[in-house]
């Protein structure tokens, strides 16, 4: 019974490590995408600065900021979901692999045939 608990603990640890790794990778990718998106928005906002005070701004700065904040929130949520999904799948696969290995070694009694 104790070996089963160790296999569960190792599986959870491996799953958490894989989830953290996936979260980091997804945050890096989404951060690069957000940076590219923000640079495009800054190019659009340059019309506000270059237009000066003579006329109305070419873009709505508040709407642009809201849009960028929504994109950042969506990217964060997607990264968290990817991390949790990879952690769950990694835990399951690791547990099944450890159980199969324990059966092959013979530490787990086989059911009667």
C-alpha positions as a printed NumPy array, in Angstrom:
array([[  0.   ,   0.   ,   0.   ],
       [  2.871,   2.357,   0.77 ],
       [  4.408,   1.914,  -2.696],
       [  1.103,   2.952,  -4.259],
       [  1.168,   6.21 ,  -2.269],
       [  4.724,   6.897,  -3.402],
       [  3.699,   6.351,  -7.031],
       [  0.804,   8.772,  -6.607],
       [  3.056,  11.385,  -4.968],
       [  5.689,  11.056,  -7.693],
       [  3.008,  11.317, -10.374],
       [  1.564,  14.479,  -8.845],
       [  5.035,  16.   ,  -8.507],
       [  5.882,  15.245, -12.138],
       [  2.5  ,  16.6  , -13.263],
       [  2.977,  19.834, -11.339],
       [  6.469,  20.287, -12.761],
       [  5.19 ,  19.715, -16.3  ],
       [  2.312,  22.134, -15.681],
       [  4.669,  24.84 , -14.427],
       [  6.901,  24.307, -17.454],
       [  3.914,  24.513, -19.816],
       [  2.675,  27.634, -18.029],
       [  6.073,  29.278, -18.435],
       [  6.287,  28.403, -22.129],
       [  2.736,  29.561, -22.83 ],
       [  3.314,  32.816, -20.913],
       [  6.48 ,  33.417, -22.944],
       [  4.694,  32.843, -26.232],
       [  1.701,  34.954, -25.226],
       [  4.047,  37.673, -23.95 ],
       [  5.765,  37.844, -27.335],
       [  2.376,  37.961, -29.05 ],
       [  1.207,  40.745, -26.707],
       [  4.404,  42.709, -27.326],
       [  3.835,  42.498, -31.072],
       [  0.209,  43.507, -30.586],
       [  1.157,  46.434, -28.34 ],
       [  3.734,  47.681, -30.833],
       [  1.082,  47.745, -33.536],
       [ -1.174,  49.669, -31.147],
       [  1.617,  52.135, -30.372],
       [  2.077,  52.753, -34.081],
       [ -1.64 ,  53.506, -34.29 ],
       [ -1.418,  55.831, -31.288],
       [  1.482,  57.757, -32.793],
       [ -1.15 ,  59.635, -34.757],
       [ -2.378,  61.078, -31.462],
       [  1.039,  62.435, -30.603],
       [  1.887,  63.618, -34.105],
       [ -1.55 ,  65.195, -34.597],
       [ -0.95 ,  67.496, -31.664],
       [ -3.673,  69.598, -30.129],
       [ -4.972,  70.966, -33.42 ],
       [ -7.624,  68.311, -34.019],
       [ -9.271,  65.296, -32.502],
       [ -7.092,  62.233, -32.05 ],
       [ -7.013,  59.713, -34.87 ],
       [ -7.629,  56.781, -32.498],
       [ -9.566,  56.236, -29.296],
       [ -6.824,  55.718, -26.717],
       [ -9.135,  54.428, -23.985],
       [-10.653,  51.801, -26.268],
       [ -7.169,  50.781, -27.334],
       [ -6.04 ,  50.386, -23.712],
       [ -9.149,  48.35 , -22.908],
       [ -8.52 ,  46.127, -25.91 ],
       [ -4.906,  45.539, -24.865],
       [ -5.98 ,  44.765, -21.291],
       [ -8.558,  42.259, -22.562],
       [ -5.929,  40.609, -24.754],
       [ -3.549,  40.345, -21.79 ],
       [ -6.275,  38.831, -19.599],
       [ -7.221,  36.325, -22.308],
       [ -3.579,  35.35 , -22.802],
       [ -3.133,  34.852, -19.048],
       [ -6.284,  32.727, -18.803],
       [ -5.217,  30.608, -21.77 ],
       [ -1.775,  30.072, -20.227],
       [ -3.289,  28.958, -16.932],
       [ -5.654,  26.552, -18.693],
       [ -2.775,  25.095, -20.695],
       [ -0.73 ,  24.69 , -17.511],
       [ -3.544,  22.919, -15.643],
       [ -4.304,  20.701, -18.633],
       [ -0.695,  19.646, -19.071],
       [ -0.384,  19.042, -15.324],
       [ -3.468,  16.796, -15.304],
       [ -2.424,  14.84 , -18.377],
       [  1.173,  14.578, -17.135],
       [  0.027,  13.272, -13.76 ],
       [ -2.214,  10.669, -15.358],
       [  0.397,   9.486, -17.859],
       [  3.12 ,   9.339, -15.208],
       [  0.892,   7.361, -12.831],
       [ -0.073,   4.881, -15.539],
       [  3.574,   4.502, -16.554],
       [  4.635,   3.869, -12.958],
       [  1.813,   1.368, -12.444],
       [  2.749,  -0.49 , -15.615],
       [  6.368,  -0.56 , -14.519],
       [  5.381,  -1.883, -11.089],
       [  3.355,  -4.668, -12.745],
       [  6.277,  -5.573, -15.016],
       [  8.677,  -5.743, -12.08 ],
       [  6.211,  -7.842, -10.131],
       [  5.703,  -5.694,  -7.048],
       [  1.969,  -5.49 ,  -7.714],
       [  0.094,  -8.799,  -7.49 ],
       [ -1.641,  -9.714, -10.721],
       [ -5.347, -10.487, -10.649],
       [ -6.259, -14.166, -11.025],
       [ -6.94 , -15.235, -14.578]])
